Amino acid sequence: MAWFDDKGDHLVVHIRTIPRASKDCIQGVLGDALKVRIQAPPVEGKANAYLIKFLAQQWGLPRNSITLISGETGRDKRLRITSSSTKLRKQLLSIKA
């Protein structure tokens, strides 16, 4: 899939964040990115930390297994997920547009 890359020992996920949303949710695939709405404001890295916390909870992962690779100040981000289990891959493949 275009919005995440399976590198064998880790995954790289392309995210399009929508900060200051009314509720937290994974909205679905939008082009080549996973669209994620979060309530946190994009101030001083709070949205990035909140995004990682939210996705870790959604996917049942420890927070330290998700790392921001790029997009620290923008809406388009790339995350590295080191816990690349088969269960997580199935979850990602089941997300619809």
C-alpha positions in Angstrom: 0.0 0.0 0.0 1.2 3.5 -0.7 0.4 4.9 2.8 2.6 2.5 4.7 5.8 0.7 3.9 6.8 -2.7 5.3 10.5 -2.7 5.8 10.6 -6.2 7.4 11.8 -5.3 10.9 9.7 -2.0 11.1 6.9 -0.2 9.3 6.9 3.4 8.0 3.4 4.9 8.1 2.5 8.2 6.3 0.1 10.3 8.4 -2.0 13.4 7.5 -2.9 14.9 10.9 -5.9 17.2 11.5 -5.2 19.0 14.8 -7.8 20.7 17.0 -10.5 18.2 15.9 -13.6 17.7 17.9 -12.7 14.1 18.6 -9.8 11.7 18.2 -10.2 9.2 15.4 -8.5 7.5 12.5 -10.6 8.7 9.6 -9.3 6.4 6.9 -6.9 6.5 4.0 -6.6 9.8 2.1 -4.5 9.3 -1.1 -1.1 8.2 0.1 -1.6 8.9 3.8 -3.7 7.8 6.8 -5.9 10.7 7.9 -5.9 11.0 11.7 -7.9 13.6 13.6 -6.6 14.6 17.1 -7.8 17.1 19.6 -4.4 18.5 20.6 -3.4 21.9 19.3 -0.3 22.1 17.0 1.8 24.0 19.6 5.3 23.2 20.8 5.2 19.6 19.7 2.1 18.8 21.7 0.2 17.5 18.7 3.1 15.1 17.8 3.3 13.7 21.3 -0.5 13.3 21.4 -0.6 11.7 18.0 2.0 9.1 19.1 0.1 8.4 22.3 -3.2 8.1 20.5 -1.9 5.7 17.8 -0.1 3.6 20.4 -3.4 3.2 22.3 -5.4 2.4 19.1 -2.9 -0.2 18.0 -2.0 -1.7 21.4 1.6 -0.7 21.2 4.1 0.8 23.7 4.7 4.5 23.0 8.4 4.0 22.6 7.8 1.7 19.5 6.5 4.7 17.5 9.0 7.4 16.4 8.5 10.5 14.4 10.8 10.4 11.3 9.7 13.5 9.5 7.0 16.2 9.6 7.6 17.7 13.0 6.1 21.1 12.1 3.7 20.1 9.3 0.5 18.1 9.0 2.1 15.4 6.8 4.2 13.1 9.0 6.1 9.8 8.7 6.2 7.5 11.6 8.5 4.5 12.2 6.9 1.6 14.1 9.4 -0.9 15.4 6.8 -3.3 16.8 5.9 -4.8 13.4 3.7 -7.8 14.4 1.4 -9.6 12.0 -1.6 -8.4 14.0 -0.6 -4.8 13.4 -0.1 -5.4 9.7 -3.6 -6.9 9.5 -5.0 -3.9 11.4 -3.4 -1.5 9.0 -4.6 -3.4 5.9 -8.1 -3.4 7.2 -8.3 0.4 7.3 -10.5 1.7 4.5 -10.7 5.0 2.7 
